[in-house]
Amino acid sequence: MTEHNADVRMLIEHIAKSLVDAPEQVFVEQLDGDVIELEVAESDMGKVIGRQGRTVRAMRAVLSAAGVRAHKRYTLEVVE
């Protein structure tokens, strides 16, 4: 994993841990280089998604902006 990929993964992990009640149950995994999977506790799923998906949409926007530097298009998937 390159340095930039690790930074992007850590960025999503930090944001997610700041949002949830159980930060020890936040897991971020990078698949196929451009897909980032975010797994949180079932009780925290609503906090990560937000009202009408606003929070996860904002996280995807931050991820997209971070990917511009590396000339990559990242995808964020929230896993139950």
Backbone atoms as SQL, in Angstrom:
CREATE TABLE atoms (id INTEGER PRIMARY KEY, chain TEXT, resi INTEGER, resn TEXT, atom TEXT, x REAL, y REAL, z REAL);
INSERT INTO atoms VALUES
  (1, 'A', 1, 'MET', 'N', 0.853, -1.169, 0.000),
  (2, 'A', 1, 'MET', 'CA', 0.000, 0.000, 0.000),
  (3, 'A', 1, 'MET', 'C', 0.899, 1.233, 0.000),
  (4, 'A', 2, 'THR', 'N', 0.586, 2.152, -0.894),
  (5, 'A', 2, 'THR', 'CA', 1.410, 3.349, -0.976),
  (6, 'A', 2, 'THR', 'C', 1.086, 4.298, 0.157),
  (7, 'A', 3, 'GLU', 'N', 1.926, 5.298, 0.307),
  (8, 'A', 3, 'GLU', 'CA', 1.749, 6.256, 1.402),
  (9, 'A', 3, 'GLU', 'C', 0.446, 7.021, 1.273),
  (10, 'A', 4, 'HIS', 'N', 0.093, 7.432, 0.059),
  (11, 'A', 4, 'HIS', 'CA', -1.137, 8.198, -0.132),
  (12, 'A', 4, 'HIS', 'C', -2.372, 7.354, 0.161),
  (13, 'A', 5, 'ASN', 'N', -2.350, 6.083, -0.229),
  (14, 'A', 5, 'ASN', 'CA', -3.473, 5.196, 0.049),
  (15, 'A', 5, 'ASN', 'C', -3.658, 5.016, 1.552),
  (16, 'A', 6, 'ALA', 'N', -2.569, 4.902, 2.285),
  (17, 'A', 6, 'ALA', 'CA', -2.649, 4.778, 3.736),
  (18, 'A', 6, 'ALA', 'C', -3.207, 6.054, 4.351),
  (19, 'A', 7, 'ASP', 'N', -2.808, 7.219, 3.808),
  (20, 'A', 7, 'ASP', 'CA', -3.328, 8.489, 4.317),
  (21, 'A', 7, 'ASP', 'C', -4.825, 8.603, 4.116),
  (22, 'A', 8, 'VAL', 'N', -5.309, 8.175, 2.964),
  (23, 'A', 8, 'VAL', 'CA', -6.741, 8.254, 2.663),
  (24, 'A', 8, 'VAL', 'C', -7.511, 7.317, 3.584),
  (25, 'A', 9, 'ARG', 'N', -6.985, 6.127, 3.791),
  (26, 'A', 9, 'ARG', 'CA', -7.637, 5.166, 4.682),
  (27, 'A', 9, 'ARG', 'C', -7.686, 5.700, 6.106),
  (28, 'A', 10, 'MET', 'N', -6.587, 6.301, 6.560),
  (29, 'A', 10, 'MET', 'CA', -6.533, 6.864, 7.910),
  (30, 'A', 10, 'MET', 'C', -7.461, 8.065, 8.048),
  (31, 'A', 11, 'LEU', 'N', -7.620, 8.837, 6.984),
  (32, 'A', 11, 'LEU', 'CA', -8.531, 9.982, 6.996),
  (33, 'A', 11, 'LEU', 'C', -9.961, 9.525, 7.240),
  (34, 'A', 12, 'ILE', 'N', -10.411, 8.533, 6.495),
  (35, 'A', 12, 'ILE', 'CA', -11.771, 8.012, 6.665),
  (36, 'A', 12, 'ILE', 'C', -11.941, 7.393, 8.046),
  (37, 'A', 13, 'GLU', 'N', -10.925, 6.693, 8.507),
  (38, 'A', 13, 'GLU', 'CA', -10.991, 6.076, 9.836),
  (39, 'A', 13, 'GLU', 'C', -11.117, 7.143, 10.924),
  (40, 'A', 14, 'HIS', 'N', -10.360, 8.205, 10.819),
  (41, 'A', 14, 'HIS', 'CA', -10.404, 9.282, 11.811),
  (42, 'A', 14, 'HIS', 'C', -11.774, 9.960, 11.818),
  (43, 'A', 15, 'ILE', 'N', -12.314, 10.245, 10.656),
  (44, 'A', 15, 'ILE', 'CA', -13.635, 10.882, 10.568),
  (45, 'A', 15, 'ILE', 'C', -14.694, 9.974, 11.176),
  (46, 'A', 16, 'ALA', 'N', -14.664, 8.694, 10.820),
  (47, 'A', 16, 'ALA', 'CA', -15.670, 7.753, 11.314),
  (48, 'A', 16, 'ALA', 'C', -15.577, 7.587, 12.832),
  (49, 'A', 17, 'LYS', 'N', -14.364, 7.480, 13.358),
  (50, 'A', 17, 'LYS', 'CA', -14.205, 7.324, 14.802),
  (51, 'A', 17, 'LYS', 'C', -14.674, 8.557, 15.560),
  (52, 'A', 18, 'SER', 'N', -14.595, 9.710, 14.937),
  (53, 'A', 18, 'SER', 'CA', -15.065, 10.939, 15.568),
  (54, 'A', 18, 'SER', 'C', -16.587, 11.001, 15.626),
  (55, 'A', 19, 'LEU', 'N', -17.254, 10.303, 14.739),
  (56, 'A', 19, 'LEU', 'CA', -18.709, 10.366, 14.645),
  (57, 'A', 19, 'LEU', 'C', -19.433, 9.370, 15.539),
  (58, 'A', 20, 'VAL', 'N', -18.846, 8.215, 15.783),
  (59, 'A', 20, 'VAL', 'CA', -19.569, 7.107, 16.412),
  (60, 'A', 20, 'VAL', 'C', -19.384, 7.071, 17.928),
  (61, 'A', 21, 'ASP', 'N', -20.248, 6.262, 18.572),
  (62, 'A', 21, 'ASP', 'CA', -20.152, 6.067, 20.021),
  (63, 'A', 21, 'ASP', 'C', -19.156, 4.967, 20.380),
  (64, 'A', 22, 'ALA', 'N', -18.943, 4.027, 19.464),
  (65, 'A', 22, 'ALA', 'CA', -18.033, 2.903, 19.712),
  (66, 'A', 22, 'ALA', 'C', -16.883, 2.950, 18.703),
  (67, 'A', 23, 'PRO', 'N', -15.889, 3.826, 18.927),
  (68, 'A', 23, 'PRO', 'CA', -14.797, 3.951, 17.952),
  (69, 'A', 23, 'PRO', 'C', -13.928, 2.699, 17.839),
  (70, 'A', 24, 'GLU', 'N', -13.960, 1.836, 18.855),
  (71, 'A', 24, 'GLU', 'CA', -13.159, 0.620, 18.785),
  (72, 'A', 24, 'GLU', 'C', -13.740, -0.386, 17.789),
  (73, 'A', 25, 'GLN', 'N', -14.968, -0.171, 17.349),
  (74, 'A', 25, 'GLN', 'CA', -15.606, -1.073, 16.388),
  (75, 'A', 25, 'GLN', 'C', -15.600, -0.509, 14.967),
  (76, 'A', 26, 'VAL', 'N', -14.768, 0.489, 14.717),
  (77, 'A', 26, 'VAL', 'CA', -14.636, 1.053, 13.377),
  (78, 'A', 26, 'VAL', 'C', -13.469, 0.358, 12.679),
  (79, 'A', 27, 'PHE', 'N', -13.770, -0.196, 11.508),
  (80, 'A', 27, 'PHE', 'CA', -12.742, -0.860, 10.718),
  (81, 'A', 27, 'PHE', 'C', -12.780, -0.314, 9.298),
  (82, 'A', 28, 'VAL', 'N', -11.630, 0.072, 8.789),
  (83, 'A', 28, 'VAL', 'CA', -11.526, 0.591, 7.428),
  (84, 'A', 28, 'VAL', 'C', -10.550, -0.304, 6.677),
  (85, 'A', 29, 'GLU', 'N', -11.002, -0.774, 5.530),
  (86, 'A', 29, 'GLU', 'CA', -10.173, -1.668, 4.717),
  (87, 'A', 29, 'GLU', 'C', -10.166, -1.155, 3.285),
  (88, 'A', 30, 'GLN', 'N', -9.027, -1.257, 2.655),
  (89, 'A', 30, 'GLN', 'CA', -8.902, -0.806, 1.272),
  (90, 'A', 30, 'GLN', 'C', -8.877, -2.020, 0.351),
  (91, 'A', 31, 'LEU', 'N', -9.824, -2.068, -0.571),
  (92, 'A', 31, 'LEU', 'CA', -9.940, -3.175, -1.502),
  (93, 'A', 31, 'LEU', 'C', -9.635, -2.688, -2.914),
  (94, 'A', 32, 'ASP', 'N', -8.948, -3.484, -3.666),
  (95, 'A', 32, 'ASP', 'CA', -8.680, -3.202, -5.085),
  (96, 'A', 32, 'ASP', 'C', -8.084, -1.824, -5.336),
  (97, 'A', 33, 'GLY', 'N', -7.433, -1.248, -4.353),
  (98, 'A', 33, 'GLY', 'CA', -6.750, 0.020, -4.550),
  (99, 'A', 33, 'GLY', 'C', -7.624, 1.248, -4.477),
  (100, 'A', 34, 'ASP', 'N', -8.822, 1.203, -5.058),
  (101, 'A', 34, 'ASP', 'CA', -9.659, 2.403, -5.118),
  (102, 'A', 34, 'ASP', 'C', -10.950, 2.298, -4.318),
  (103, 'A', 35, 'VAL', 'N', -11.258, 1.142, -3.757),
  (104, 'A', 35, 'VAL', 'CA', -12.479, 0.945, -2.990),
  (105, 'A', 35, 'VAL', 'C', -12.112, 0.900, -1.512),
  (106, 'A', 36, 'ILE', 'N', -12.775, 1.750, -0.734),
  (107, 'A', 36, 'ILE', 'CA', -12.533, 1.789, 0.709),
  (108, 'A', 36, 'ILE', 'C', -13.814, 1.352, 1.400),
  (109, 'A', 37, 'GLU', 'N', -13.691, 0.308, 2.228),
  (110, 'A', 37, 'GLU', 'CA', -14.823, -0.231, 2.950),
  (111, 'A', 37, 'GLU', 'C', -14.787, 0.260, 4.387),
  (112, 'A', 38, 'LEU', 'N', -15.904, 0.781, 4.847),
  (113, 'A', 38, 'LEU', 'CA', -16.034, 1.271, 6.216),
  (114, 'A', 38, 'LEU', 'C', -17.033, 0.400, 6.944),
  (115, 'A', 39, 'GLU', 'N', -16.601, -0.182, 8.053),
  (116, 'A', 39, 'GLU', 'CA', -17.474, -1.031, 8.853),
  (117, 'A', 39, 'GLU', 'C', -17.573, -0.439, 10.254),
  (118, 'A', 40, 'VAL', 'N', -18.808, -0.241, 10.729),
  (119, 'A', 40, 'VAL', 'CA', -19.050, 0.304, 12.061),
  (120, 'A', 40, 'VAL', 'C', -20.051, -0.594, 12.775),
  (121, 'A', 41, 'ALA', 'N', -20.226, -0.353, 14.069),
  (122, 'A', 41, 'ALA', 'CA', -21.209, -1.103, 14.840),
  (123, 'A', 41, 'ALA', 'C', -22.607, -0.804, 14.298),
  (124, 'A', 42, 'GLU', 'N', -23.481, -1.769, 14.421),
  (125, 'A', 42, 'GLU', 'CA', -24.839, -1.613, 13.890),
  (126, 'A', 42, 'GLU', 'C', -25.560, -0.426, 14.524),
  (127, 'A', 43, 'SER', 'N', -25.307, -0.184, 15.800),
  (128, 'A', 43, 'SER', 'CA', -25.965, 0.932, 16.492),
  (129, 'A', 43, 'SER', 'C', -25.446, 2.290, 16.020),
  (130, 'A', 44, 'ASP', 'N', -24.268, 2.324, 15.406),
  (131, 'A', 44, 'ASP', 'CA', -23.683, 3.576, 14.929),
  (132, 'A', 44, 'ASP', 'C', -23.909, 3.813, 13.440),
  (133, 'A', 45, 'MET', 'N', -24.586, 2.911, 12.775),
  (134, 'A', 45, 'MET', 'CA', -24.784, 3.024, 11.335),
  (135, 'A', 45, 'MET', 'C', -25.508, 4.323, 10.967),
  (136, 'A', 46, 'GLY', 'N', -26.501, 4.696, 11.739),
  (137, 'A', 46, 'GLY', 'CA', -27.249, 5.912, 11.465),
  (138, 'A', 46, 'GLY', 'C', -26.409, 7.168, 11.598),
  (139, 'A', 47, 'LYS', 'N', -25.466, 7.153, 12.513),
  (140, 'A', 47, 'LYS', 'CA', -24.601, 8.314, 12.701),
  (141, 'A', 47, 'LYS', 'C', -23.644, 8.494, 11.536),
  (142, 'A', 48, 'VAL', 'N', -23.194, 7.386, 10.968),
  (143, 'A', 48, 'VAL', 'CA', -22.266, 7.460, 9.842),
  (144, 'A', 48, 'VAL', 'C', -22.999, 7.857, 8.568),
  (145, 'A', 49, 'ILE', 'N', -24.217, 7.349, 8.400),
  (146, 'A', 49, 'ILE', 'CA', -24.981, 7.669, 7.191),
  (147, 'A', 49, 'ILE', 'C', -25.577, 9.073, 7.289),
  (148, 'A', 50, 'GLY', 'N', -26.126, 9.418, 8.430),
  (149, 'A', 50, 'GLY', 'CA', -26.691, 10.748, 8.624),
  (150, 'A', 50, 'GLY', 'C', -28.087, 10.876, 8.032),
  (151, 'A', 51, 'ARG', 'N', -28.695, 12.016, 8.264),
  (152, 'A', 51, 'ARG', 'CA', -30.039, 12.253, 7.737),
  (153, 'A', 51, 'ARG', 'C', -30.000, 12.350, 6.222),
  (154, 'A', 52, 'GLN', 'N', -30.802, 11.528, 5.604),
  (155, 'A', 52, 'GLN', 'CA', -30.889, 11.465, 4.143),
  (156, 'A', 52, 'GLN', 'C', -29.522, 11.239, 3.495),
  (157, 'A', 53, 'GLY', 'N', -28.598, 10.600, 4.220),
  (158, 'A', 53, 'GLY', 'CA', -27.294, 10.263, 3.670),
  (159, 'A', 53, 'GLY', 'C', -26.322, 11.423, 3.581),
  (160, 'A', 54, 'ARG', 'N', -26.597, 12.497, 4.286),
  (161, 'A', 54, 'ARG', 'CA', -25.753, 13.691, 4.176),
  (162, 'A', 54, 'ARG', 'C', -24.341, 13.463, 4.706),
  (163, 'A', 55, 'THR', 'N', -24.214, 12.757, 5.818),
  (164, 'A', 55, 'THR', 'CA', -22.893, 12.560, 6.419),
  (165, 'A', 55, 'THR', 'C', -22.009, 11.690, 5.534),
  (166, 'A', 56, 'VAL', 'N', -22.559, 10.582, 5.040),
  (167, 'A', 56, 'VAL', 'CA', -21.760, 9.705, 4.180),
  (168, 'A', 56, 'VAL', 'C', -21.469, 10.398, 2.852),
  (169, 'A', 57, 'ARG', 'N', -22.379, 11.234, 2.383),
  (170, 'A', 57, 'ARG', 'CA', -22.123, 11.996, 1.153),
  (171, 'A', 57, 'ARG', 'C', -20.972, 12.977, 1.360),
  (172, 'A', 58, 'ALA', 'N', -20.928, 13.590, 2.542),
  (173, 'A', 58, 'ALA', 'CA', -19.829, 14.513, 2.855),
  (174, 'A', 58, 'ALA', 'C', -18.499, 13.763, 2.967),
  (175, 'A', 59, 'MET', 'N', -18.529, 12.575, 3.559),
  (176, 'A', 59, 'MET', 'CA', -17.308, 11.768, 3.650),
  (177, 'A', 59, 'MET', 'C', -16.826, 11.375, 2.251),
  (178, 'A', 60, 'ARG', 'N', -17.754, 11.071, 1.370),
  (179, 'A', 60, 'ARG', 'CA', -17.377, 10.731, -0.006),
  (180, 'A', 60, 'ARG', 'C', -16.797, 11.938, -0.730),
  (181, 'A', 61, 'ALA', 'N', -17.317, 13.131, -0.432),
  (182, 'A', 61, 'ALA', 'CA', -16.780, 14.345, -1.050),
  (183, 'A', 61, 'ALA', 'C', -15.350, 14.606, -0.580),
  (184, 'A', 62, 'VAL', 'N', -15.094, 14.404, 0.704),
  (185, 'A', 62, 'VAL', 'CA', -13.738, 14.570, 1.240),
  (186, 'A', 62, 'VAL', 'C', -12.805, 13.537, 0.611),
  (187, 'A', 63, 'LEU', 'N', -13.290, 12.315, 0.481),
  (188, 'A', 63, 'LEU', 'CA', -12.494, 11.252, -0.135),
  (189, 'A', 63, 'LEU', 'C', -12.191, 11.568, -1.594),
  (190, 'A', 64, 'SER', 'N', -13.166, 12.108, -2.282),
  (191, 'A', 64, 'SER', 'CA', -12.959, 12.491, -3.679),
  (192, 'A', 64, 'SER', 'C', -11.923, 13.602, -3.798),
  (193, 'A', 65, 'ALA', 'N', -11.995, 14.582, -2.915),
  (194, 'A', 65, 'ALA', 'CA', -11.028, 15.681, -2.931),
  (195, 'A', 65, 'ALA', 'C', -9.618, 15.176, -2.614),
  (196, 'A', 66, 'ALA', 'N', -9.514, 14.218, -1.710),
  (197, 'A', 66, 'ALA', 'CA', -8.203, 13.648, -1.387),
  (198, 'A', 66, 'ALA', 'C', -7.660, 12.834, -2.557),
  (199, 'A', 67, 'GLY', 'N', -8.546, 12.238, -3.331),
  (200, 'A', 67, 'GLY', 'CA', -8.117, 11.440, -4.471),
  (201, 'A', 67, 'GLY', 'C', -7.628, 12.261, -5.645),
  (202, 'A', 68, 'VAL', 'N', -7.994, 13.523, -5.703),
  (203, 'A', 68, 'VAL', 'CA', -7.560, 14.384, -6.804),
  (204, 'A', 68, 'VAL', 'C', -6.044, 14.502, -6.822),
  (205, 'A', 69, 'ARG', 'N', -5.448, 14.602, -5.657),
  (206, 'A', 69, 'ARG', 'CA', -3.984, 14.710, -5.570),
  (207, 'A', 69, 'ARG', 'C', -3.276, 13.507, -6.158),
  (208, 'A', 70, 'ALA', 'N', -3.862, 12.333, -5.965),
  (209, 'A', 70, 'ALA', 'CA', -3.234, 11.093, -6.439),
  (210, 'A', 70, 'ALA', 'C', -3.744, 10.690, -7.816),
  (211, 'A', 71, 'HIS', 'N', -4.595, 11.505, -8.404),
  (212, 'A', 71, 'HIS', 'CA', -5.198, 11.199, -9.705),
  (213, 'A', 71, 'HIS', 'C', -5.928, 9.867, -9.666),
  (214, 'A', 72, 'LYS', 'N', -6.690, 9.659, -8.578),
  (215, 'A', 72, 'LYS', 'CA', -7.466, 8.434, -8.407),
  (216, 'A', 72, 'LYS', 'C', -8.894, 8.803, -8.049),
  (217, 'A', 73, 'ARG', 'N', -9.795, 7.911, -8.351),
  (218, 'A', 73, 'ARG', 'CA', -11.198, 8.073, -7.963),
  (219, 'A', 73, 'ARG', 'C', -11.518, 6.997, -6.947),
  (220, 'A', 74, 'TYR', 'N', -11.662, 7.393, -5.695),
  (221, 'A', 74, 'TYR', 'CA', -11.940, 6.466, -4.622),
  (222, 'A', 74, 'TYR', 'C', -13.448, 6.289, -4.460),
  (223, 'A', 75, 'THR', 'N', -13.827, 5.107, -3.981),
  (224, 'A', 75, 'THR', 'CA', -15.223, 4.792, -3.703),
  (225, 'A', 75, 'THR', 'C', -15.326, 4.371, -2.245),
  (226, 'A', 76, 'LEU', 'N', -16.287, 4.946, -1.534),
  (227, 'A', 76, 'LEU', 'CA', -16.508, 4.597, -0.129),
  (228, 'A', 76, 'LEU', 'C', -17.756, 3.739, -0.032),
  (229, 'A', 77, 'GLU', 'N', -17.603, 2.569, 0.566),
  (230, 'A', 77, 'GLU', 'CA', -18.725, 1.666, 0.788),
  (231, 'A', 77, 'GLU', 'C', -18.869, 1.451, 2.294),
  (232, 'A', 78, 'VAL', 'N', -20.095, 1.633, 2.794),
  (233, 'A', 78, 'VAL', 'CA', -20.381, 1.411, 4.207),
  (234, 'A', 78, 'VAL', 'C', -20.979, 0.008, 4.334),
  (235, 'A', 79, 'VAL', 'N', -20.337, -0.819, 5.151),
  (236, 'A', 79, 'VAL', 'CA', -20.724, -2.220, 5.299),
  (237, 'A', 79, 'VAL', 'C', -21.397, -2.420, 6.650),
  (238, 'A', 80, 'GLU', 'N', -22.464, -3.197, 6.658),
  (239, 'A', 80, 'GLU', 'CA', -23.151, -3.489, 7.916),
  (240, 'A', 80, 'GLU', 'C', -22.452, -4.586, 8.668);
